[in-house]
Amino acid sequence: MNSKDRSENDYKERRLVLGLIIVLIWSSINPEDYFAWVMLTIPSLIYAGVLIATHTKFKFTYFAYVLVFIHIVILLIGAKYTYTFNPLFEKFQEIFNLSRNHYDRVGHLAQGFVPAIITREFLLRKGYYTKSKFFYVTVFAFVIALSASWELLEFFATIISNNSAEYMLSTQGDFWDTQWDMVMAIIGAALALVFLGKTHDKWIQSISKKKI
């Protein structure tokens, strides 16, 4: 990648950061529940903060950063309305006579979809793995660990404040909600690897100039 392309990508990445700041401010205005908003926003800030802090040491492809941007926007929307009362999905629930607000499922699908791409790129570009069966096992293992960590975060948050328990857990009466959340993350990871793998390889090759 030449200096002109790098400058253009840097500009685009700064716009993504600015976009996230705007969405964060919007999300903080009159949320459904302030405690839930804080607890659900903290992971988003850590997520973005780590990538920004390590940007000079390891810079992901712009493709990956766009996916991260979309993922964090999904999280911030969830923080504003909670995953139980997302207004758009409430309308879907009413129109299609659904048993629950499915925005929670979208969030957990993204929880597998985007981290799978991030993990994939880091492992390949660092040369830790080639694309083998064990490589894909590692990607899925990371996604499952991340999903389990999120469920634990929700668990501890509900212990801190029982008033926001339903806002945090978003079980909506589903006994198997936690298990379904993790299954959705696994499905998201599989979809990302199958449908974005080749496109992602091209982006990686444009940076590393080596065959993936």
TAKA-V269344 format. One line per field, one symbol per residue. phi: phi as a letter, one per 40 degrees, with the letter a starting at -180 (. if undefined). A space follows every 10 residues. Layout:
# TAKA-V269344
phi = ???
This chain:
# TAKA-V269344
phi = .ccccccccd cccccccccc cccccdcccf ccaccccccc cddcccdccc ccccdccabc ccdcccccdc cccdcccccc cgccbccccc ccccccfcca cccdccdccc ccccdccccd ccccccgcab cbcccccccc cccccccccc cccccccccc bccbdccccf cfgccbdccc dccccccdcc cccccbdccc dcccccccfb cc
